[in-house]
Amino acid sequence: MRRRAFLRRSTLGAAAVFTPTLLGRSAKHSREAAHPGVKPFELDETDIPELQAGLNSGKFTAVGLVKKYTSRIERIDRQGPAIRSVIELNPDAREIATRLDEERRAGTVRGPLHGIPVLIKDNIDTGDRMNTTAGSLALEGSPAPGDAFVVERLRRAGAVLLGKTNLSEWANFRGSRSTSGWSARGGQTLNPYVLDRNPSGSSSGSAAAVAASLCAVAVGTETDGSILSPASYNGIVGLKPTVGLVSRSGIIPISRSQDTAGPMGRTVTDVAILLGAMTGVDSGDAATEESREKVRRDYTSFLQVDGLRGARIGVARQYFRFPERVASIFSEAIAALKSAGAELVDPVQAPGFSGFSSHESLVLQYEFKTGLNKYLAARKGARARTLKELIDFNERFRAQEMPWFGQEHLVQSEGRGPLTDQVYLDALEATRRLTRKEGIDAAMDEHRLDAILVPSGGPAHVTDLLLGDSGMGSGYSVAAAAGYPSITVPAGNLHGLPVGIAFLGRAWSEPALLRIAYAFEQATRFRRPPRFRATITAT
């Protein structure tokens, strides 16, 4: 996204009338890469069930998968098109894979992630030899105190932590004219579909790596749009869970009321598998206590090919004003929903669908200062132990940290007081009331909906380090501000650039959203692999 979504809201109106085009399913696509540095890859577009079948049959080993993906990263992430999505490889990955192969030979398979290489975003703590920096030089070289809770869960599930992904520095909460996918430590991540286009953020590297088949799946984080927007721009599936379904312990924070980690994959099935491994009640994150009776260990059980039949989906039409050729993609997606048996309520709206952004902005600034100060205090050896010290560090190393954009959000947050301030309490109450009671809950209650449909955004904009991000808008921010779940799925493409749609729901409605998203995915098959083109062309 252009920033975090609260910085530029999309309060948009009706869509253009649908006319058939060469978009989506009717377009011609080729798996042949356009970039001469990208060669055919055995694991291109391979999903977790296929990888597990290969591991079970002996066709693959976990060590072999690590070698194949590592080689792929070397060839196209660091050389060739050099998309720079992986900020660091795990030096212990082969050792981890070796142990998991030994377990499999001894008859123990922990689950569907056993031996599967996974990349995680570089704001998630790992108590190993990898860095955790949020892309900032201020944290480079200072070890995290241990594994984040979600990392513990992934290790227990048998995943192989292949490495860390680049991100928009400080999860895109640093400067008002930032360029998504850029960090001082990792440089600029490119969009693998068209290299001069932006990957969006802040989970830029996670999305680009999944799209380019540099891993099986990846973990991103979101406060507002940081999973959904890059997933949409990079033509993959991304799910932002209900706040509290996945622990935030050990994740560099922005907002305790909105932050969450979430799964990113090329298919809804892979996302469902990864989500099941990430969930769990954590004594270190009080928000997870509410998930105790709601969490599922196997979300794939909700995936139904006919899952759209009889589903009531509201179209939040106010978000769908786009140029005609982009609007046609959304119209085709809506037509596909109808064809698959969904009952569409079009339009739906609620008072809380707009008007919450100024309140959300205040909430994030207050919570960022409190949360980051607490996190930094535990990072021994870091060159910044408070937000104030971080601001000073960036000024001292301006040439490395701020060559393109500043740190206005850090400065604004430093000026906020404690979380007992009435200004903060009022803003938090208003945000939750507008987005929940007067927003998503109101619309779903009135129309008896299973989900609300919104655009995930238009095709990727050109990366511009001087002027920062630009974009066409989206509609998922109301769910992010509410702490409610959302999922984006590929919905078509324009000149080879992916476009996605998102389904929003009530708290803890991940099973319904996965069912709907899976049925849409199976009915349309809109995802196409990237071709690593240098720039957009007319054909």
KEKEGU-485579 format. One record per residue (C-alpha): residue number from 1; x, y, z. Coordinates in steps of 0.5 Angstrom, whole numbers. Example, Ala and Ser with C-alpha at 12.3 -4.5 7.8 and 13.67 -1.06 7.14 Angstrom:
2
+-----+-------+-------+-------+
! seq !     X !     Y !     Z !
+-----+-------+-------+-------+
!   1 !    25 !    -9 !    16 !
!   2 !    27 !    -2 !    14 !
+-----+-------+-------+-------+
! end
This chain:
539
+-----+-------+-------+-------+
! seq !     X !     Y !     Z !
+-----+-------+-------+-------+
!   1 !     0 !     0 !     0 !
!   2 !     2 !     7 !    -1 !
!   3 !     3 !     8 !     7 !
!   4 !    -1 !     4 !    12 !
!   5 !    -8 !     5 !    10 !
!   6 !   -10 !    10 !    15 !
!   7 !    -5 !    15 !    11 !
!   8 !    -9 !    15 !     5 !
!   9 !   -16 !    13 !     5 !
!  10 !   -20 !    10 !    -1 !
!  11 !   -28 !    13 !     0 !
!  12 !   -30 !    11 !    -7 !
!  13 !   -36 !    10 !   -11 !
!  14 !   -39 !     6 !   -16 !
!  15 !   -36 !     1 !   -21 !
!  16 !   -36 !     2 !   -28 !
!  17 !   -41 !    -3 !   -32 !
!  18 !   -38 !   -10 !   -33 !
!  19 !   -36 !   -11 !   -40 !
!  20 !   -32 !   -17 !   -43 !
!  21 !   -24 !   -16 !   -44 !
!  22 !   -18 !   -20 !   -45 !
!  23 !   -17 !   -20 !   -37 !
!  24 !   -17 !   -25 !   -32 !
!  25 !   -19 !   -32 !   -35 !
!  26 !   -19 !   -30 !   -42 !
!  27 !   -12 !   -27 !   -42 !
!  28 !    -6 !   -31 !   -45 !
!  29 !    -1 !   -33 !   -40 !
!  30 !     6 !   -36 !   -41 !
!  31 !    10 !   -40 !   -36 !
!  32 !    16 !   -38 !   -39 !
!  33 !    20 !   -32 !   -36 !
!  34 !    21 !   -26 !   -40 !
!  35 !    28 !   -25 !   -36 !
!  36 !    34 !   -28 !   -39 !
!  37 !    36 !   -30 !   -32 !
!  38 !    30 !   -34 !   -30 !
!  39 !    31 !   -41 !   -32 !
!  40 !    26 !   -47 !   -31 !
!  41 !    25 !   -49 !   -23 !
!  42 !    23 !   -56 !   -21 !
!  43 !    19 !   -53 !   -15 !
!  44 !    16 !   -47 !   -19 !
!  45 !     8 !   -46 !   -16 !
!  46 !     9 !   -53 !   -12 !
!  47 !     4 !   -53 !    -6 !
!  48 !     5 !   -56 !     1 !
!  49 !     1 !   -62 !    -1 !
!  50 !     5 !   -63 !    -7 !
!  51 !    11 !   -62 !    -3 !
!  52 !     9 !   -67 !     2 !
!  53 !     7 !   -72 !    -3 !
!  54 !    14 !   -72 !    -6 !
!  55 !    17 !   -72 !     1 !
!  56 !    13 !   -78 !     3 !
!  57 !    15 !   -82 !    -3 !
!  58 !    22 !   -80 !    -3 !
!  59 !    22 !   -76 !    -9 !
!  60 !    24 !   -70 !    -4 !
!  61 !    28 !   -69 !     2 !
!  62 !    28 !   -63 !     7 !
!  63 !    35 !   -62 !     6 !
!  64 !    34 !   -63 !    -2 !
!  65 !    28 !   -58 !    -1 !
!  66 !    33 !   -53 !     2 !
!  67 !    38 !   -53 !    -3 !
!  68 !    33 !   -52 !    -9 !
!  69 !    30 !   -46 !    -6 !
!  70 !    37 !   -43 !    -3 !
!  71 !    39 !   -44 !   -10 !
!  72 !    33 !   -41 !   -13 !
!  73 !    34 !   -35 !    -8 !
!  74 !    42 !   -34 !   -11 !
!  75 !    40 !   -34 !   -18 !
!  76 !    34 !   -30 !   -18 !
!  77 !    34 !   -26 !   -12 !
!  78 !    41 !   -24 !   -11 !
!  79 !    43 !   -25 !   -18 !
!  80 !    39 !   -25 !   -25 !
!  81 !    33 !   -20 !   -24 !
!  82 !    35 !   -19 !   -17 !
!  83 !    28 !   -18 !   -13 !
!  84 !    32 !   -17 !    -6 !
!  85 !    26 !   -21 !    -3 !
!  86 !    30 !   -25 !     2 !
!  87 !    34 !   -20 !     7 !
!  88 !    38 !   -26 !    10 !
!  89 !    39 !   -34 !    10 !
!  90 !    39 !   -38 !    16 !
!  91 !    45 !   -41 !    17 !
!  92 !    42 !   -47 !    21 !
!  93 !    37 !   -49 !    15 !
!  94 !    40 !   -55 !    13 !
!  95 !    42 !   -58 !    20 !
!  96 !    34 !   -57 !    22 !
!  97 !    32 !   -60 !    15 !
!  98 !    37 !   -66 !    17 !
!  99 !    34 !   -67 !    23 !
! 100 !    27 !   -67 !    20 !
! 101 !    29 !   -72 !    15 !
! 102 !    32 !   -77 !    20 !
! 103 !    25 !   -76 !    24 !
! 104 !    21 !   -78 !    18 !
! 105 !    26 !   -84 !    16 !
! 106 !    24 !   -86 !    24 !
! 107 !    17 !   -86 !    22 !
! 108 !    15 !   -79 !    25 !
! 109 !    12 !   -74 !    21 !
! 110 !     9 !   -68 !    25 !
! 111 !     4 !   -65 !    21 !
! 112 !     3 !   -62 !    14 !
! 113 !     9 !   -57 !    15 !
! 114 !    14 !   -63 !    17 !
! 115 !    20 !   -61 !    12 !
! 116 !    17 !   -55 !     9 !
! 117 !    22 !   -49 !     8 !
! 118 !    18 !   -43 !    10 !
! 119 !    21 !   -35 !    10 !
! 120 !    19 !   -30 !    16 !
! 121 !    19 !   -23 !    16 !
! 122 !    25 !   -19 !    19 !
! 123 !    21 !   -16 !    24 !
! 124 !    19 !   -23 !    28 !
! 125 !    24 !   -25 !    33 !
! 126 !    29 !   -32 !    32 !
! 127 !    33 !   -34 !    38 !
! 128 !    38 !   -36 !    33 !
! 129 !    44 !   -34 !    29 !
! 130 !    39 !   -29 !    24 !
! 131 !    38 !   -22 !    25 !
! 132 !    31 !   -19 !    27 !
! 133 !    32 !   -12 !    25 !
! 134 !    25 !    -9 !    22 !
! 135 !    30 !    -7 !    16 !
! 136 !    34 !    -2 !    21 !
! 137 !    41 !    -2 !    22 !
! 138 !    40 !     0 !    29 !
! 139 !    38 !    -7 !    31 !
! 140 !    43 !   -10 !    26 !
! 141 !    48 !   -15 !    30 !
! 142 !    44 !   -15 !    37 !
! 143 !    41 !   -22 !    38 !
! 144 !    33 !   -22 !    39 !
! 145 !    32 !   -25 !    46 !
! 146 !    29 !   -32 !    44 !
! 147 !    24 !   -34 !    39 !
! 148 !    17 !   -31 !    38 !
! 149 !    12 !   -35 !    40 !
! 150 !     9 !   -36 !    33 !
! 151 !    17 !   -38 !    31 !
! 152 !    16 !   -43 !    37 !
! 153 !    10 !   -46 !    34 !
! 154 !    13 !   -47 !    27 !
! 155 !    19 !   -50 !    29 !
! 156 !    14 !   -55 !    33 !
! 157 !    10 !   -56 !    27 !
! 158 !    17 !   -58 !    23 !
! 159 !    17 !   -52 !    19 !
! 160 !    25 !   -51 !    16 !
! 161 !    26 !   -43 !    17 !
! 162 !    29 !   -42 !    11 !
! 163 !    31 !   -34 !    12 !
! 164 !    28 !   -28 !    13 !
! 165 !    25 !   -23 !     8 !
! 166 !    26 !   -16 !     7 !
! 167 !    20 !   -11 !     9 !
! 168 !    18 !    -4 !     9 !
! 169 !    23 !    -1 !    14 !
! 170 !    20 !    -1 !    21 !
! 171 !    14 !    -4 !    18 !
! 172 !    12 !     2 !    14 !
! 173 !    11 !     6 !    20 !
! 174 !    17 !    11 !    19 !
! 175 !    16 !    16 !    14 !
! 176 !    10 !    20 !    11 !
! 177 !    13 !    19 !     4 !
! 178 !    16 !    12 !     4 !
! 179 !    17 !     7 !    -1 !
! 180 !    14 !     1 !     0 !
! 181 !    19 !    -5 !     0 !
! 182 !    25 !    -1 !     2 !
! 183 !    29 !    -2 !     8 !
! 184 !    36 !     1 !    10 !
! 185 !    39 !    -6 !    11 !
! 186 !    35 !   -10 !     5 !
! 187 !    35 !    -4 !     0 !
! 188 !    29 !    -4 !    -5 !
! 189 !    25 !   -11 !    -6 !
! 190 !    22 !   -11 !   -13 !
! 191 !    16 !   -14 !   -16 !
! 192 !    17 !   -20 !   -19 !
! 193 !    12 !   -19 !   -25 !
! 194 !    14 !   -13 !   -27 !
! 195 !    21 !   -11 !   -24 !
! 196 !    20 !    -3 !   -24 !
! 197 !    13 !    -4 !   -20 !
! 198 !    13 !    -4 !   -13 !
! 199 !    11 !   -10 !    -9 !
! 200 !     7 !    -6 !    -4 !
! 201 !     8 !    -7 !     4 !
! 202 !    10 !    -8 !     9 !
! 203 !    11 !   -15 !     8 !
! 204 !    14 !   -14 !     1 !
! 205 !    19 !   -19 !     1 !
! 206 !    15 !   -25 !     4 !
! 207 !    10 !   -23 !    -2 !
! 208 !    15 !   -23 !    -7 !
! 209 !    19 !   -29 !    -5 !
! 210 !    12 !   -33 !    -5 !
! 211 !    10 !   -30 !   -12 !
! 212 !    17 !   -32 !   -15 !
! 213 !    17 !   -39 !   -11 !
! 214 !    23 !   -38 !    -7 !
! 215 !    20 !   -42 !    -1 !
! 216 !    13 !   -46 !     0 !
! 217 !    10 !   -41 !     4 !
! 218 !    12 !   -34 !     8 !
! 219 !    10 !   -31 !    14 !
! 220 !     8 !   -23 !    14 !
! 221 !     5 !   -18 !    19 !
! 222 !     0 !   -13 !    19 !
! 223 !    -3 !    -7 !    22 !
! 224 !    -7 !    -4 !    17 !
! 225 !    -6 !    -7 !    10 !
! 226 !     1 !   -10 !    10 !
! 227 !    -1 !   -17 !     9 !
! 228 !    -7 !   -16 !     4 !
! 229 !    -4 !   -10 !     0 !
! 230 !     3 !   -14 !    -2 !
! 231 !    -1 !   -20 !    -3 !
! 232 !    -5 !   -17 !    -8 !
! 233 !     0 !   -13 !   -12 !
! 234 !     4 !   -20 !   -12 !
! 235 !    -1 !   -24 !   -14 !
! 236 !    -2 !   -29 !    -8 !
! 237 !    -6 !   -31 !    -2 !
! 238 !    -6 !   -27 !     4 !
! 239 !   -10 !   -28 !    11 !
! 240 !   -10 !   -23 !    16 !
! 241 !   -13 !   -26 !    22 !
! 242 !   -17 !   -24 !    28 !
! 243 !   -13 !   -20 !    33 !
! 244 !   -11 !   -25 !    38 !
! 245 !   -12 !   -31 !    34 !
! 246 !    -4 !   -31 !    33 !
! 247 !     1 !   -29 !    38 !
! 248 !     5 !   -22 !    38 !
! 249 !    10 !   -24 !    43 !
! 250 !    17 !   -23 !    40 !
! 251 !    14 !   -19 !    34 !
! 252 !    17 !   -12 !    33 !
! 253 !    10 !    -8 !    35 !
! 254 !     6 !    -2 !    32 !
! 255 !     0 !    -3 !    35 !
! 256 !    -3 !    -8 !    41 !
! 257 !   -10 !    -7 !    38 !
! 258 !    -9 !    -8 !    31 !
! 259 !    -2 !   -12 !    30 !
! 260 !    -2 !   -19 !    28 !
! 261 !     2 !   -24 !    24 !
! 262 !    -1 !   -28 !    18 !
! 263 !     0 !   -33 !    13 !
! 264 !     2 !   -32 !     6 !
! 265 !     2 !   -37 !     0 !
! 266 !     0 !   -38 !    -7 !
! 267 !    -6 !   -42 !    -6 !
! 268 !   -12 !   -42 !     0 !
! 269 !   -10 !   -49 !     2 !
! 270 !    -3 !   -47 !     3 !
! 271 !    -5 !   -41 !     7 !
! 272 !   -10 !   -45 !    11 !
! 273 !    -4 !   -50 !    13 !
! 274 !     0 !   -45 !    15 !
! 275 !    -5 !   -41 !    19 !
! 276 !    -7 !   -48 !    23 !
! 277 !     1 !   -48 !    25 !
! 278 !     1 !   -41 !    27 !
! 279 !    -5 !   -41 !    32 !
! 280 !    -5 !   -42 !    40 !
! 281 !    -6 !   -39 !    46 !
! 282 !     0 !   -35 !    49 !
! 283 !     1 !   -33 !    56 !
! 284 !     5 !   -27 !    54 !
! 285 !     0 !   -24 !    49 !
! 286 !    -7 !   -23 !    53 !
! 287 !   -10 !   -22 !    47 !
! 288 !   -10 !   -30 !    45 !
! 289 !   -14 !   -32 !    51 !
! 290 !   -20 !   -30 !    47 !
! 291 !   -18 !   -35 !    42 !
! 292 !   -18 !   -41 !    47 !
! 293 !   -25 !   -44 !    44 !
! 294 !   -25 !   -41 !    37 !
! 295 !   -18 !   -43 !    35 !
! 296 !   -17 !   -49 !    30 !
! 297 !   -12 !   -54 !    29 !
! 298 !   -14 !   -56 !    22 !
! 299 !   -17 !   -50 !    17 !
! 300 !   -16 !   -54 !    11 !
! 301 !   -23 !   -58 !    13 !
! 302 !   -27 !   -52 !    12 !
! 303 !   -24 !   -51 !     4 !
! 304 !   -30 !   -53 !     0 !
! 305 !   -31 !   -53 !    -8 !
! 306 !   -38 !   -51 !    -7 !
! 307 !   -37 !   -46 !    -1 !
! 308 !   -40 !   -40 !    -5 !
! 309 !   -47 !   -44 !    -6 !
! 310 !   -52 !   -40 !    -2 !
! 311 !   -46 !   -36 !     1 !
! 312 !   -49 !   -29 !     2 !
! 313 !   -44 !   -23 !     1 !
! 314 !   -44 !   -16 !     1 !
! 315 !   -41 !   -12 !    -4 !
! 316 !   -38 !    -5 !    -1 !
! 317 !   -39 !    -2 !    -7 !
! 318 !   -37 !     5 !    -5 !
! 319 !   -30 !     2 !    -5 !
! 320 !   -30 !     0 !   -12 !
! 321 !   -29 !     6 !   -16 !
! 322 !   -23 !     5 !   -21 !
! 323 !   -21 !     6 !   -28 !
! 324 !   -25 !     2 !   -33 !
! 325 !   -20 !    -3 !   -35 !
! 326 !   -19 !    -5 !   -27 !
! 327 !   -26 !    -4 !   -26 !
! 328 !   -28 !    -9 !   -31 !
! 329 !   -23 !   -14 !   -27 !
! 330 !   -27 !   -13 !   -21 !
! 331 !   -34 !   -14 !   -25 !
! 332 !   -31 !   -21 !   -28 !
! 333 !   -30 !   -23 !   -21 !
! 334 !   -37 !   -21 !   -18 !
! 335 !   -40 !   -25 !   -24 !
! 336 !   -36 !   -31 !   -22 !
! 337 !   -38 !   -30 !   -15 !
! 338 !   -45 !   -31 !   -18 !
! 339 !   -44 !   -36 !   -22 !
! 340 !   -41 !   -40 !   -17 !
! 341 !   -48 !   -40 !   -13 !
! 342 !   -46 !   -34 !    -8 !
! 343 !   -52 !   -29 !    -6 !
! 344 !   -50 !   -22 !    -7 !
! 345 !   -52 !   -16 !    -3 !
! 346 !   -50 !   -10 !    -8 !
! 347 !   -49 !    -5 !    -5 !
! 348 !   -48 !    -6 !     3 !
! 349 !   -46 !     0 !     7 !
! 350 !   -45 !     2 !    14 !
! 351 !   -44 !     9 !    17 !
! 352 !   -37 !     6 !    20 !
! 353 !   -34 !     4 !    13 !
! 354 !   -31 !    11 !    13 !
! 355 !   -29 !    17 !    18 !
! 356 !   -25 !    12 !    23 !
! 357 !   -18 !    14 !    20 !
! 358 !   -16 !    20 !    24 !
! 359 !   -18 !    16 !    30 !
! 360 !   -14 !    10 !    28 !
! 361 !    -8 !    15 !    26 !
! 362 !    -8 !    17 !    34 !
! 363 !    -9 !    10 !    36 !
! 364 !    -3 !     7 !    32 !
! 365 !     2 !    13 !    34 !
! 366 !     0 !    12 !    42 !
! 367 !     1 !     5 !    42 !
! 368 !     7 !     5 !    37 !
! 369 !    11 !     9 !    42 !
! 370 !     9 !     5 !    48 !
! 371 !    10 !    -2 !    45 !
! 372 !    17 !     0 !    41 !
! 373 !    20 !     3 !    48 !
! 374 !    18 !    -4 !    51 !
! 375 !    21 !    -8 !    46 !
! 376 !    27 !    -4 !    45 !
! 377 !    29 !    -5 !    52 !
! 378 !    29 !   -12 !    52 !
! 379 !    34 !   -12 !    46 !
! 380 !    41 !   -12 !    49 !
! 381 !    46 !    -9 !    45 !
! 382 !    42 !    -5 !    40 !
! 383 !    44 !     2 !    38 !
! 384 !    37 !     4 !    40 !
! 385 !    34 !     2 !    47 !
! 386 !    28 !     7 !    46 !
! 387 !    24 !    11 !    41 !
! 388 !    28 !    17 !    42 !
! 389 !    34 !    14 !    41 !
! 390 !    32 !    11 !    35 !
! 391 !    30 !    18 !    32 !
! 392 !    37 !    20 !    34 !
! 393 !    40 !    14 !    31 !
! 394 !    37 !    16 !    24 !
! 395 !    39 !    23 !    24 !
! 396 !    46 !    21 !    26 !
! 397 !    46 !    16 !    20 !
! 398 !    42 !    20 !    15 !
! 399 !    46 !    18 !     9 !
! 400 !    44 !    10 !    10 !
! 401 !    38 !    11 !    14 !
! 402 !    34 !    17 !    11 !
! 403 !    37 !    18 !     3 !
! 404 !    30 !    18 !     0 !
! 405 !    25 !    19 !     6 !
! 406 !    24 !    21 !    13 !
! 407 !    22 !    19 !    20 !
! 408 !    16 !    24 !    21 !
! 409 !    11 !    18 !    24 !
! 410 !    17 !    16 !    29 !
! 411 !    17 !    24 !    31 !
! 412 !    10 !    24 !    32 !
! 413 !     9 !    18 !    36 !
! 414 !    15 !    20 !    40 !
! 415 !    11 !    26 !    42 !
! 416 !     5 !    22 !    45 !
! 417 !     4 !    21 !    52 !
! 418 !     2 !    14 !    56 !
! 419 !    -4 !    10 !    54 !
! 420 !    -8 !    13 !    60 !
! 421 !    -9 !    19 !    56 !
! 422 !   -16 !    21 !    55 !
! 423 !   -14 !    23 !    48 !
! 424 !   -12 !    16 !    46 !
! 425 !   -18 !    12 !    50 !
! 426 !   -23 !    17 !    46 !
! 427 !   -19 !    15 !    40 !
! 428 !   -19 !     8 !    41 !
! 429 !   -27 !     8 !    43 !
! 430 !   -28 !    11 !    37 !
! 431 !   -24 !     7 !    32 !
! 432 !   -27 !     0 !    35 !
! 433 !   -34 !     3 !    35 !
! 434 !   -34 !     6 !    28 !
! 435 !   -31 !     0 !    25 !
! 436 !   -34 !    -6 !    29 !
! 437 !   -41 !    -4 !    32 !
! 438 !   -43 !     1 !    26 !
! 439 !   -39 !    -2 !    21 !
! 440 !   -37 !    -9 !    19 !
! 441 !   -42 !   -12 !    25 !
! 442 !   -48 !    -7 !    23 !
! 443 !   -47 !    -9 !    15 !
! 444 !   -47 !   -16 !    17 !
! 445 !   -53 !   -16 !    22 !
! 446 !   -57 !   -12 !    17 !
! 447 !   -56 !   -16 !    11 !
! 448 !   -55 !   -23 !    14 !
! 449 !   -48 !   -24 !    11 !
! 450 !   -43 !   -29 !    11 !
! 451 !   -37 !   -24 !     8 !
! 452 !   -36 !   -17 !     5 !
! 453 !   -33 !   -16 !    -1 !
! 454 !   -28 !   -10 !    -2 !
! 455 !   -22 !    -9 !    -7 !
! 456 !   -15 !   -11 !    -5 !
! 457 !   -12 !    -5 !    -9 !
! 458 !   -11 !    -4 !   -17 !
! 459 !    -5 !    -6 !   -20 !
! 460 !     2 !    -5 !   -18 !
! 461 !     5 !     3 !   -18 !
! 462 !    12 !     4 !   -21 !
! 463 !    17 !     5 !   -15 !
! 464 !    19 !    12 !   -14 !
! 465 !    24 !    13 !    -9 !
! 466 !    24 !    21 !   -10 !
! 467 !    16 !    22 !    -9 !
! 468 !    14 !    15 !    -5 !
! 469 !     8 !    11 !    -6 !
! 470 !     2 !    12 !   -10 !
! 471 !    -4 !     7 !   -11 !
! 472 !   -11 !     7 !   -13 !
! 473 !   -14 !     5 !    -6 !
! 474 !   -17 !    -1 !    -3 !
! 475 !   -23 !    -3 !     2 !
! 476 !   -20 !    -7 !     7 !
! 477 !   -18 !    -2 !    12 !
! 478 !   -24 !    -2 !    16 !
! 479 !   -23 !   -10 !    18 !
! 480 !   -16 !    -8 !    20 !
! 481 !   -18 !    -2 !    25 !
! 482 !   -23 !    -7 !    28 !
! 483 !   -18 !   -12 !    29 !
! 484 !   -23 !   -17 !    25 !
! 485 !   -20 !   -22 !    19 !
! 486 !   -19 !   -21 !    12 !
! 487 !   -17 !   -25 !     6 !
! 488 !   -14 !   -23 !    -1 !
! 489 !   -15 !   -28 !    -7 !
! 490 !   -12 !   -26 !   -14 !
! 491 !   -18 !   -24 !   -18 !
! 492 !   -15 !   -22 !   -25 !
! 493 !    -9 !   -18 !   -28 !
! 494 !    -8 !   -12 !   -33 !
! 495 !    -2 !   -12 !   -37 !
! 496 !     1 !   -18 !   -33 !
! 497 !     0 !   -14 !   -26 !
! 498 !    -4 !   -18 !   -21 !
! 499 !   -11 !   -15 !   -18 !
! 500 !   -14 !   -18 !   -12 !
! 501 !   -20 !   -18 !    -8 !
! 502 !   -21 !   -19 !    -1 !
! 503 !   -27 !   -22 !     3 !
! 504 !   -28 !   -19 !    10 !
! 505 !   -31 !   -22 !    16 !
! 506 !   -33 !   -21 !    24 !
! 507 !   -28 !   -23 !    29 !
! 508 !   -26 !   -31 !    29 !
! 509 !   -30 !   -32 !    22 !
! 510 !   -23 !   -35 !    19 !
! 511 !   -27 !   -41 !    17 !
! 512 !   -32 !   -38 !    13 !
! 513 !   -27 !   -33 !    10 !
! 514 !   -23 !   -39 !     8 !
! 515 !   -29 !   -43 !     5 !
! 516 !   -31 !   -37 !     1 !
! 517 !   -24 !   -35 !    -2 !
! 518 !   -22 !   -43 !    -3 !
! 519 !   -29 !   -44 !    -7 !
! 520 !   -27 !   -37 !   -11 !
! 521 !   -20 !   -39 !   -13 !
! 522 !   -22 !   -46 !   -15 !
! 523 !   -28 !   -43 !   -19 !
! 524 !   -23 !   -38 !   -23 !
! 525 !   -16 !   -40 !   -22 !
! 526 !   -14 !   -33 !   -23 !
! 527 !    -7 !   -34 !   -21 !
! 528 !    -1 !   -33 !   -26 !
! 529 !     6 !   -34 !   -24 !
! 530 !    11 !   -28 !   -25 !
! 531 !    15 !   -27 !   -31 !
! 532 !    20 !   -22 !   -29 !
! 533 !    19 !   -17 !   -34 !
! 534 !    23 !   -11 !   -34 !
! 535 !    17 !    -6 !   -35 !
! 536 !    10 !    -6 !   -37 !
! 537 !     9 !    -7 !   -45 !
! 538 !     2 !    -6 !   -49 !
! 539 !     2 !   -14 !   -50 !
+-----+-------+-------+-------+
! end
